């Protein structure tokens, strides 16, 4: 991974150093397209960037007529003054071209010099680290096998096992003889944070982990407690990680835990699963990519992280955007950006998969914002209209929401919920103050 990152940055720097004012726009567009195509094809880590050439940076061929360079027709000078002016312009143009080329050469040399310095620095750092590890191994020979395992795990690898080794596990990327293979046969095992080298007798092998996954699915279907199944799923994830197993079962385990975490509003575990799934999908392992892509968009909307959201959505392919879950998430983004609360709450009701569980985390914020808009547009609002428009579960839920936001401006407070009417003029002040206190977020720079 580090080698890819260095080669990729060196190639980008080289391309930037070759750009001129004349070809900059075209070259930058081609550069972005090449990187985007490699990302879409999942070839960022396998491409030999040193051999990639941008077509827009190649020298433009000079037009040729009958095998000779075409000369532009120049009007004959009618006086010495005109000849002198023509000679000065020609000299100035040639000087500019030479100066421009010299500047580009100096810039390219500077980039190469800087990257050579960075490469030497990284090399020295690696050598120092290896010398420290070698000294530690001499002092503790029993730890040599652990060092070899760590070194092999950190070295660049491809997805798949070593085909030359008959004992290689196809579920382990870059399998080697130091890979841990568990021997524990227990179906269920409590999660314990590792504080030392894992022992095979404490780890379950792949065949047992498959059975554990199936059993946990059934237990959750039978309504077991979340605390217990979360503990078991974390233990299952740990056994997969220790044995470096990355295949479809790994994806299924993280997807299952992510969905259960959403259902129980455990956003800490969900975020861990989402981060792991992103890496697994990038390895090309199949799974419900579109479903969790939509969840990520909704999570970014929940956090109001506009810059990261725009970057993430910009990286989506047309094929991904055409899927139902992603289309729904993008419609939610559009409704929020346009302040279209009517469309937003219809999308909330019709959310596919488990998208509504994520929307639950920011739907009250958007209800308060929508009620502020409605209070400025109407003189009075019936409780039933608010219930229908803002997608509440019941009239009682609507009344509880208003009470939680200190909105008590009813024209008939003693009437039943079916007949209650909100005085919008007074309600606007109340809901605006509640929104400022509950949902406004002051950033580091002091901007709201």
Buried (B, 14 or more C-beta within 10 A) or exposed (E): EEEBEBBBEBBBBBBBBBBEEEBEEBBBEBBEEBBEEBEBEEEBBEBEBEEBEBEBBEEEEEEEEEEEEEEEEEEEEEEEEEEEEEEEEEEEEEEEEEEEEEEBEEBBEEBBEEBEEEEEEEEEEEEEEEEEBEEEBEEEEEBEEBBBBBEBBEEEBEBBBBEEEEEBBEBBBBBBEBBBEBEBEEBBBEBEEEEEEBEBEBBBBBEBBEEBBEEBEEBBEEEEEBEBBBBBBBBBBBBBBBBBBBBEBBBBBBBBBBBBBBEBEBBEBBEBBBEBBBEBBEBEBEBBBBBBBBBBBBBBBBEEEEEEBEEBBEEBEEEBBEBEBBBBBBBBBEBBEEEBBEBBBEBBEEBBBBBBBBBBBBBBBBBBBBBBEBBEEBEBBBBBBBBEBBBBEEBEEBBEBBEEBEBEBBEEEEEEBEEBBBBBEBBBEBBBEBBEEEBEEEEEEEEE
